[in-house]
Amino acid sequence: MAKSSPFSFLQDVRNEASKVTWPSRRETLITTGLVLLMVVVSSLFFLFTDTIIRWSLGFILGAR
């Protein structure tokens, strides 16, 4: 692997970063909102699933 100077490396990094298509502010906010919504939906799903399983096992095993 060829060695390059730190200056050359930083130039390469800058050139590659300029090629990236960055999302707009609106796209970022929409994506963030959807991720947060899915976290809430998943949390509620697992809360209710856990509650139902706990209630069912308590009923089956006769524990309170």
C-alpha atoms as an extended CHARMM CRD file, in Angstrom:
* protein
*
        64  EXT
         1         1  MET       CA              0.0000000000        0.0000000000        0.0000000000  PROA      1               0.0000000000
         2         2  ALA       CA              1.4590000000        3.3300000000       -1.0260000000  PROA      2               0.0000000000
         3         3  LYS       CA              2.1280000000        5.8510000000        1.6840000000  PROA      3               0.0000000000
         4         4  SER       CA              0.7380000000        9.3320000000        1.2300000000  PROA      4               0.0000000000
         5         5  SER       CA              1.2340000000       12.5270000000        3.1360000000  PROA      5               0.0000000000
         6         6  PRO       CA             -1.3950000000       13.6630000000        5.6500000000  PROA      6               0.0000000000
         7         7  PHE       CA             -2.1160000000       16.6750000000        3.4600000000  PROA      7               0.0000000000
         8         8  SER       CA             -2.7880000000       14.4500000000        0.4460000000  PROA      8               0.0000000000
         9         9  PHE       CA             -4.9980000000       12.1930000000        2.5550000000  PROA      9               0.0000000000
        10        10  LEU       CA             -7.0700000000       15.1570000000        3.7580000000  PROA      10              0.0000000000
        11        11  GLN       CA             -7.4630000000       16.3790000000        0.1780000000  PROA      11              0.0000000000
        12        12  ASP       CA             -8.7170000000       12.9320000000       -0.8490000000  PROA      12              0.0000000000
        13        13  VAL       CA            -11.1650000000       12.8650000000        2.0460000000  PROA      13              0.0000000000
        14        14  ARG       CA            -12.4650000000       16.3000000000        1.1220000000  PROA      14              0.0000000000
        15        15  ASN       CA            -12.8720000000       15.2940000000       -2.5310000000  PROA      15              0.0000000000
        16        16  GLU       CA            -14.7840000000       12.1370000000       -1.6130000000  PROA      16              0.0000000000
        17        17  ALA       CA            -16.9990000000       14.0000000000        0.8710000000  PROA      17              0.0000000000
        18        18  SER       CA            -17.9610000000       16.4770000000       -1.8450000000  PROA      18              0.0000000000
        19        19  LYS       CA            -19.2550000000       13.5730000000       -3.9740000000  PROA      19              0.0000000000
        20        20  VAL       CA            -21.7430000000       12.4920000000       -1.3010000000  PROA      20              0.0000000000
        21        21  THR       CA            -25.3770000000       13.3780000000       -1.9020000000  PROA      21              0.0000000000
        22        22  TRP       CA            -26.4670000000       14.7110000000        1.4700000000  PROA      22              0.0000000000
        23        23  PRO       CA            -30.1750000000       14.6010000000        2.4210000000  PROA      23              0.0000000000
        24        24  SER       CA            -32.0940000000       17.8340000000        2.7140000000  PROA      24              0.0000000000
        25        25  ARG       CA            -33.2360000000       19.1540000000        6.0710000000  PROA      25              0.0000000000
        26        26  ARG       CA            -36.8050000000       18.1120000000        5.2610000000  PROA      26              0.0000000000
        27        27  GLU       CA            -35.7790000000       14.5450000000        4.3850000000  PROA      27              0.0000000000
        28        28  THR       CA            -33.7730000000       14.2930000000        7.5960000000  PROA      28              0.0000000000
        29        29  LEU       CA            -36.6840000000       15.5190000000        9.7270000000  PROA      29              0.0000000000
        30        30  ILE       CA            -39.1550000000       13.1470000000        8.0470000000  PROA      30              0.0000000000
        31        31  THR       CA            -36.8220000000       10.1730000000        8.4730000000  PROA      31              0.0000000000
        32        32  THR       CA            -36.1630000000       11.0780000000       12.1150000000  PROA      32              0.0000000000
        33        33  GLY       CA            -39.8960000000       11.3660000000       12.7750000000  PROA      33              0.0000000000
        34        34  LEU       CA            -40.5720000000        7.9800000000       11.2000000000  PROA      34              0.0000000000
        35        35  VAL       CA            -37.8170000000        6.3430000000       13.2340000000  PROA      35              0.0000000000
        36        36  LEU       CA            -39.2100000000        7.8130000000       16.4650000000  PROA      36              0.0000000000
        37        37  LEU       CA            -42.7250000000        6.6910000000       15.5000000000  PROA      37              0.0000000000
        38        38  MET       CA            -41.5190000000        3.1380000000       14.8750000000  PROA      38              0.0000000000
        39        39  VAL       CA            -39.7120000000        3.1260000000       18.2370000000  PROA      39              0.0000000000
        40        40  VAL       CA            -42.9420000000        4.1010000000       20.0040000000  PROA      40              0.0000000000
        41        41  VAL       CA            -45.0170000000        1.5500000000       18.0560000000  PROA      41              0.0000000000
        42        42  SER       CA            -42.4770000000       -1.2150000000       18.7340000000  PROA      42              0.0000000000
        43        43  SER       CA            -42.3020000000       -0.3150000000       22.4260000000  PROA      43              0.0000000000
        44        44  LEU       CA            -46.0810000000       -0.4580000000       22.7720000000  PROA      44              0.0000000000
        45        45  PHE       CA            -46.2380000000       -3.7560000000       20.8880000000  PROA      45              0.0000000000
        46        46  PHE       CA            -43.6700000000       -5.3920000000       23.1730000000  PROA      46              0.0000000000
        47        47  LEU       CA            -45.2910000000       -3.8890000000       26.2810000000  PROA      47              0.0000000000
        48        48  PHE       CA            -48.6820000000       -5.3580000000       25.3800000000  PROA      48              0.0000000000
        49        49  THR       CA            -47.1770000000       -8.6710000000       24.2530000000  PROA      49              0.0000000000
        50        50  ASP       CA            -45.2240000000       -8.9890000000       27.4950000000  PROA      50              0.0000000000
        51        51  THR       CA            -48.3080000000       -8.1080000000       29.5460000000  PROA      51              0.0000000000
        52        52  ILE       CA            -50.4440000000      -10.7000000000       27.7410000000  PROA      52              0.0000000000
        53        53  ILE       CA            -47.7950000000      -13.4220000000       28.1090000000  PROA      53              0.0000000000
        54        54  ARG       CA            -47.3000000000      -12.5920000000       31.7960000000  PROA      54              0.0000000000
        55        55  TRP       CA            -51.0620000000      -12.6340000000       32.4110000000  PROA      55              0.0000000000
        56        56  SER       CA            -51.4620000000      -15.9200000000       30.4770000000  PROA      56              0.0000000000
        57        57  LEU       CA            -48.6510000000      -17.6790000000       32.3510000000  PROA      57              0.0000000000
        58        58  GLY       CA            -49.9890000000      -16.4050000000       35.6570000000  PROA      58              0.0000000000
        59        59  PHE       CA            -53.4140000000      -17.7490000000       34.7880000000  PROA      59              0.0000000000
        60        60  ILE       CA            -52.0380000000      -21.1220000000       33.6070000000  PROA      60              0.0000000000
        61        61  LEU       CA            -49.7050000000      -21.6000000000       36.5670000000  PROA      61              0.0000000000
        62        62  GLY       CA            -52.1810000000      -20.2310000000       39.0930000000  PROA      62              0.0000000000
        63        63  ALA       CA            -49.7830000000      -17.5830000000       40.3600000000  PROA      63              0.0000000000
        64        64  ARG       CA            -50.8310000000      -14.0810000000       41.1530000000  PROA      64              0.0000000000
